Amino acid sequence: MIPDLFSWDKLSFLKKPLKEWIVISLLLAGSVYLGYTAHLGASLVYQQGAAVYQPTENCIEFE
């Protein structure tokens, strides 16, 4: 069985609506971070040419 690393019992002093807003805020922050990471990956591929083969000047490998 997986150990319980984080328990809501530790936050029992908080009201339920506050806990819900905490969870919603964490989900939104994670979504923003994921979107930003995707944006950085897309800019690497499409703007900076990452993982794109660049032939030599005289293109002798295509002969």
C-alpha positions in Angstrom: 0.0 0.0 0.0 1.2 3.5 -0.8 2.1 5.6 2.3 0.0 8.7 2.9 2.5 11.5 2.3 0.0 14.3 2.8 -3.1 14.0 4.9 -6.1 16.3 5.0 -6.1 15.6 8.7 -3.2 18.1 9.1 -5.5 20.8 7.7 -8.5 19.9 9.8 -8.5 23.4 11.3 -9.4 24.9 7.9 -12.9 25.1 6.7 -14.0 23.0 3.7 -14.5 25.9 1.2 -10.9 27.1 2.0 -9.6 23.6 1.3 -11.5 23.6 -2.0 -10.0 26.9 -3.0 -6.5 25.6 -2.1 -7.0 22.6 -4.4 -8.4 24.7 -7.2 -5.5 27.1 -6.9 -3.0 24.3 -7.0 -4.7 22.8 -10.1 -4.7 26.2 -11.8 -1.0 26.8 -10.9 -0.1 23.4 -12.3 -2.0 24.0 -15.5 -0.3 27.4 -16.0 3.1 25.7 -15.4 2.3 22.9 -17.8 1.2 25.5 -20.5 4.4 27.5 -20.0 6.6 24.4 -20.3 4.7 23.5 -23.5 5.3 27.0 -24.8 9.0 26.7 -24.1 9.2 23.4 -25.8 7.3 24.7 -28.9 9.6 27.7 -29.1 12.7 25.4 -29.0 11.3 23.3 -31.9 9.7 26.0 -34.1 11.8 29.1 -33.5 15.3 27.7 -32.6 15.3 24.5 -34.6 16.0 22.1 -31.9 16.2 18.4 -33.0 16.2 19.5 -36.7 18.9 18.0 -38.9 21.1 20.6 -40.5 23.0 19.4 -43.5 26.6 20.5 -44.3 27.2 23.5 -46.5 27.8 21.5 -49.7 25.1 18.8 -49.0 27.4 15.9 -49.9 25.4 13.5 -47.8 22.4 13.8 -50.3 24.4 12.7 -53.3 
